[in-house]
Amino acid sequence: MNEVFFDLGFFSLLGLVVGYSVRKLIGFFALLSGIYVLSLMWLANKGILSVNWGALEGVFLSAAGGFFGFITGIFKKLALGASFVAGFTIGYRIRL
């Protein structure tokens, strides 16, 4: 019985850490993406380069789809996924 509680606590803690990390990574990726798009807009405005915005949008949507597919795969493969998902949700909502 103690092993079950240990496993539940471990996977909840693991979910908390992963959720917090994912939140920080998403914020960091959003910051880098914003800087990248703003620099492209500035260079296009100056006439230095021409940007195919439709293709750029496709790249960002593909990357986001791959990331969320990865997160979904983690949820499907982990044993005791309910405690992991609960911990992930709490970790994702922590604002430090």
N, CA, C and O of each residue as an XYZ file, in Angstrom:
384
protein
N       0.824     -1.194      0.000
C       0.000      0.000      0.000
C       0.870      1.261      0.000
O       0.542      2.252     -0.652
N       1.961      1.211      0.726
C       2.844      2.372      0.778
C       3.459      2.665     -0.575
O       3.710      3.822     -0.910
N       3.705      1.611     -1.362
C       4.286      1.812     -2.696
C       3.328      2.590     -3.591
O       3.766      3.421     -4.387
N       2.046      2.336     -3.475
C       1.057      3.039     -4.286
C       1.064      4.523     -3.943
O       1.052      5.367     -4.839
N       1.082      4.844     -2.661
C       1.110      6.251     -2.257
C       2.409      6.923     -2.675
O       2.419      8.090     -3.068
N       3.516      6.166     -2.586
C       4.794      6.713     -3.028
C       4.759      7.007     -4.521
O       5.213      8.063     -4.962
N       4.214      6.061     -5.307
C       4.114      6.264     -6.752
C       3.209      7.446     -7.092
O       3.526      8.246     -7.973
N       2.086      7.551     -6.390
C       1.184      8.679     -6.641
C       1.860      9.999     -6.316
O       1.749     10.963     -7.073
N       2.555     10.041     -5.201
C       3.257     11.263     -4.819
C       4.391     11.590     -5.777
O       4.610     12.752     -6.118
N       5.113     10.559     -6.209
C       6.226     10.775     -7.126
C       5.731     11.316     -8.463
O       6.283     12.282     -8.989
N       4.694     10.697     -9.008
C       4.195     11.146    -10.305
C       3.515     12.511    -10.202
O       3.538     13.286    -11.159
N       2.915     12.809     -9.059
C       2.361     14.151     -8.878
C       3.475     15.186     -8.844
O       3.361     16.246     -9.460
N       4.548     14.883     -8.127
C       5.682     15.795     -8.067
C       6.347     15.928     -9.430
O       6.729     17.024     -9.838
N       6.482     14.806    -10.131
C       7.046     14.841    -11.476
C       6.183     15.690    -12.403
O       6.711     16.478    -13.188
N       4.877     15.541    -12.322
C       3.962     16.348    -13.123
C       4.063     17.819    -12.784
O       3.995     18.669    -13.672
N       4.227     18.129    -11.498
C       4.373     19.515    -11.076
C       5.624     20.136    -11.688
O       5.579     21.258    -12.195
N       6.734     19.414    -11.644
C       7.990     19.929    -12.190
C       7.894     20.082    -13.708
O       8.319     21.101    -14.253
N       7.349     19.097    -14.384
C       7.225     19.162    -15.845
C       6.280     20.284    -16.252
O       6.562     21.011    -17.204
N       5.167     20.434    -15.549
C       4.213     21.494    -15.871
C       4.815     22.868    -15.715
O       4.609     23.740    -16.559
N       5.558     23.071    -14.642
C       6.216     24.362    -14.420
C       7.260     24.619    -15.506
O       7.373     25.732    -16.019
N       8.019     23.581    -15.850
C       9.052     23.730    -16.885
C       8.439     24.032    -18.243
O       8.949     24.871    -18.985
N       7.355     23.356    -18.566
C       6.687     23.591    -19.845
C       6.180     25.021    -19.922
O       6.286     25.665    -20.966
N       5.631     25.517    -18.829
C       5.144     26.898    -18.818
C       6.280     27.881    -19.088
O       6.127     28.816    -19.874
N       7.416     27.665    -18.432
C       8.561     28.554    -18.640
C       9.109     28.426    -20.059
O       9.492     29.430    -20.660
N       9.152     27.211    -20.605
C       9.641     27.017    -21.968
C       8.724     27.665    -22.997
O       9.197     28.235    -23.980
N       7.424     27.582    -22.777
C       6.483     28.217    -23.693
C       6.683     29.738    -23.685
O       6.666     30.376    -24.738
N       6.869     30.305    -22.507
C       7.118     31.742    -22.415
C       8.409     32.144    -23.101
O       8.454     33.158    -23.797
N       9.466     31.352    -22.910
C      10.748     31.632    -23.546
C      10.642     31.517    -25.061
O      11.179     32.352    -25.788
N       9.943     30.472    -25.544
C       9.753     30.291    -26.974
C       8.927     31.437    -27.564
O       9.203     31.897    -28.671
N       7.921     31.893    -26.829
C       7.104     33.015    -27.306
C       7.939     34.290    -27.394
O       7.784     35.066    -28.337
N       8.817     34.511    -26.425
C       9.690     35.682    -26.454
C      10.625     35.630    -27.664
O      10.756     36.614    -28.393
N      11.268     34.492    -27.876
C      12.177     34.358    -29.021
C      11.436     34.494    -30.351
O      11.936     35.121    -31.285
N      10.251     33.906    -30.430
C       9.468     33.997    -31.660
C       9.055     35.438    -31.935
O       9.091     35.888    -33.080
N       8.664     36.159    -30.893
C       8.285     37.559    -31.062
C       9.445     38.418    -31.533
O       9.275     39.264    -32.410
N      10.625     38.207    -30.955
C      11.802     38.958    -31.380
C      12.136     38.634    -32.837
O      12.492     39.520    -33.614
N      12.019     37.365    -33.194
C      12.318     36.934    -34.560
C      11.355     37.579    -35.560
O      11.784     38.107    -36.586
N      10.068     37.536    -35.261
C       9.069     38.105    -36.177
C       9.228     39.625    -36.268
O       9.118     40.192    -37.355
N       9.485     40.283    -35.144
C       9.692     41.732    -35.180
C      10.922     42.100    -36.002
O      10.899     43.092    -36.730
N      11.996     41.318    -35.897
C      13.182     41.603    -36.710
C      12.899     41.373    -38.188
O      13.394     42.116    -39.035
N      12.113     40.359    -38.505
C      11.735     40.139    -39.913
C      10.877     41.285    -40.434
O      11.050     41.737    -41.566
N       9.948     41.753    -39.598
C       9.101     42.867    -40.024
C       9.940     44.128    -40.255
O       9.703     44.865    -41.213
N      10.914     44.376    -39.384
C      11.766     45.549    -39.537
C      12.603     45.452    -40.798
O      12.724     46.427    -41.539
N      13.192     44.267    -41.056
C      14.003     44.093    -42.264
C      13.158     44.191    -43.532
O      13.617     44.719    -44.544
N      11.915     43.681    -43.480
C      11.025     43.782    -44.636
C      10.610     45.234    -44.857
O      10.484     45.677    -45.999
N      10.400     45.969    -43.782
C      10.031     47.376    -43.882
C      11.160     48.208    -44.496
O      10.899     49.148    -45.246
N      12.398     47.869    -44.185
C      13.555     48.575    -44.729
C      13.874     48.149    -46.160
O      14.731     48.754    -46.804
N      13.202     47.122    -46.665
C      13.425     46.657    -48.021
C      14.644     45.763    -48.171
O      15.108     45.532    -49.288
N      15.166     45.260    -47.068
C      16.352     44.405    -47.111
C      15.990     42.996    -47.552
O      16.765     42.338    -48.245
N      14.816     42.534    -47.150
C      14.384     41.201    -47.563
C      12.884     41.171    -47.766
O      12.158     42.064    -47.329
N      12.441     40.129    -48.434
C      11.019     39.912    -48.655
C      10.613     38.655    -47.890
O      11.299     37.635    -47.959
N       9.507     38.728    -47.168
C       9.097     37.629    -46.293
C       7.827     36.982    -46.842
O       6.860     37.672    -47.165
N       7.838     35.651    -46.947
C       6.644     34.888    -47.294
C       5.926     34.572    -45.980
O       6.226     33.572    -45.328
N       4.976     35.433    -45.596
C       4.339     35.297    -44.291
C       3.516     34.022    -44.176
O       3.398     33.468    -43.083
N       2.949     33.548    -45.269
C       2.171     32.303    -45.231
C       3.036     31.102    -44.878
O       2.622     30.246    -44.097
N       4.233     31.035    -45.449
C       5.150     29.939    -45.137
C       5.645     30.032    -43.701
O       5.802     29.012    -43.029
N       5.892     31.249    -43.228
C       6.344     31.439    -41.848
C       5.268     31.004    -40.863
O       5.569     30.395    -39.836
N       4.027     31.314    -41.172
C       2.924     30.881    -40.326
C       2.843     29.363    -40.282
O       2.602     28.779    -39.225
N       3.047     28.719    -41.439
C       3.037     27.265    -41.493
C       4.126     26.644    -40.631
O       3.898     25.619    -39.990
N       5.301     27.251    -40.610
C       6.399     26.750    -39.779
C       6.042     26.848    -38.300
O       6.267     25.903    -37.544
N       5.487     27.985    -37.882
C       5.119     28.148    -36.478
C       3.992     27.190    -36.084
O       4.027     26.622    -34.992
N       3.005     27.004    -36.942
C       1.915     26.076    -36.627
C       2.406     24.640    -36.565
O       1.952     23.861    -35.726
N       3.327     24.288    -37.442
C       3.900     22.941    -37.422
C       4.687     22.695    -36.145
O       4.578     21.627    -35.541
N       5.479     23.677    -35.731
C       6.256     23.541    -34.494
C       5.339     23.414    -33.284
O       5.591     22.598    -32.397
N       4.286     24.210    -33.241
C       3.346     24.148    -32.114
C       2.633     22.798    -32.094
O       2.434     22.217    -31.027
N       2.249     22.298    -33.265
C       1.587     20.991    -33.333
C       2.505     19.871    -32.867
O       2.065     18.953    -32.175
N       3.774     19.942    -33.242
C       4.735     18.937    -32.797
C       4.954     18.979    -31.296
O       5.083     17.932    -30.661
N       4.999     20.161    -30.725
C       5.195     20.311    -29.283
C       4.003     19.749    -28.522
O       4.180     19.003    -27.559
N       2.786     20.102    -28.945
C       1.622     19.605    -28.236
C       1.429     18.106    -28.457
O       0.879     17.421    -27.595
N       1.875     17.594    -29.599
C       1.872     16.139    -29.806
C       2.820     15.442    -28.849
O       2.521     14.355    -28.355
N       3.969     16.066    -28.586
C       4.934     15.523    -27.637
C       4.345     15.476    -26.229
O       4.484     14.472    -25.530
N       3.695     16.549    -25.816
C       3.081     16.595    -24.481
C       1.970     15.550    -24.369
O       1.848     14.888    -23.338
N       1.169     15.397    -25.408
C       0.106     14.394    -25.408
C       0.699     12.994    -25.305
O       0.163     12.144    -24.594
N       1.798     12.750    -26.008
C       2.462     11.449    -25.932
C       2.966     11.147    -24.538
O       2.900     10.001    -24.093
N       3.472     12.161    -23.836
C       3.919     11.954    -22.459
C       2.745     11.516    -21.589
O       2.871     10.588    -20.790
N       1.597     12.188    -21.747
C       0.433     11.832    -20.935
C      -0.033     10.406    -21.216
O      -0.449      9.706    -20.293
N       0.028      9.969    -22.457
C      -0.462      8.641    -22.810
C       0.459      7.528    -22.331
O      -0.007      6.426    -22.042
N       1.758      7.797    -22.243
C       2.718      6.741    -21.940
C       3.021      6.563    -20.463
O       3.526      5.511    -20.072
N       2.736      7.534    -19.647
C       3.089      7.439    -18.237
C       2.095      6.595    -17.460
O       0.881      6.717    -17.625
N       2.640      5.739    -16.610
C       1.787      5.006    -15.680
C       1.323      5.985    -14.618
O       1.996      6.978    -14.339
N       0.203      5.711    -14.045
C      -0.383      6.594    -13.036
C      -0.552      8.009    -13.585
O      -0.236      8.995    -12.918
N      -1.051      8.082    -14.800
C      -1.168      9.358    -15.506
C      -2.075     10.359    -14.831
O      -1.885     11.562    -15.007
N      -3.054      9.911    -14.066
C      -3.978     10.861    -13.432
C      -3.254     11.748    -12.429
O      -3.488     12.955    -12.379
N      -2.375     11.150    -11.634
C      -1.645     11.982    -10.665
C      -0.637     12.865    -11.377
O      -0.376     13.984    -10.933
N      -0.058     12.377    -12.490
C       0.863     13.193    -13.262
C       0.132     14.385    -13.869
O       0.627     15.511    -13.824
N      -1.042     14.139    -14.435
C      -1.818     15.222    -15.051
C      -2.232     16.242    -13.991
O      -2.204     17.446    -14.247
N      -2.611     15.772    -12.814
C      -2.978     16.705    -11.747
C      -1.771     17.555    -11.353
O      -1.888     18.771    -11.199
N      -0.621     16.919    -11.191
C       0.582     17.661    -10.851
C       0.997     18.607    -11.957
O       1.439     19.724    -11.692
N       0.857     18.160    -13.211
C       1.191     19.002    -14.362
C       0.314     20.250    -14.381
O       0.799     21.356    -14.619
N      -0.972     20.062    -14.131
C      -1.901     21.187    -14.137
C      -1.553     22.192    -13.040
O      -1.568     23.402    -13.266
N      -1.243     21.685    -11.863
C      -0.856     22.587    -10.775
C       0.456     23.287    -11.103
O       0.591     24.493    -10.893
N       1.427     22.530    -11.618
C       2.718     23.121    -11.973
C       2.607     24.145    -13.068
O       3.324     25.146    -13.059
N       1.715     23.913    -14.018
C       1.531     24.849    -15.123
C       0.916     26.157    -14.638
O       1.166     27.219    -15.207
N       0.117     26.069    -13.590
C      -0.569     27.270    -13.103
C       0.256     28.060    -12.086
O      -0.112     29.183    -11.740
N       1.367     27.493    -11.599
C       2.211     28.205    -10.630
C       2.863     29.396    -11.313
O       3.429     29.268    -12.398
N       2.781     30.542    -10.678
C       3.403     31.762    -11.218
C       4.418     32.268    -10.206
O       4.075     32.900     -9.208
N       5.671     31.971    -10.496
C       6.743     32.438     -9.600
C       7.501     33.568    -10.223
O       8.437     34.091     -9.619
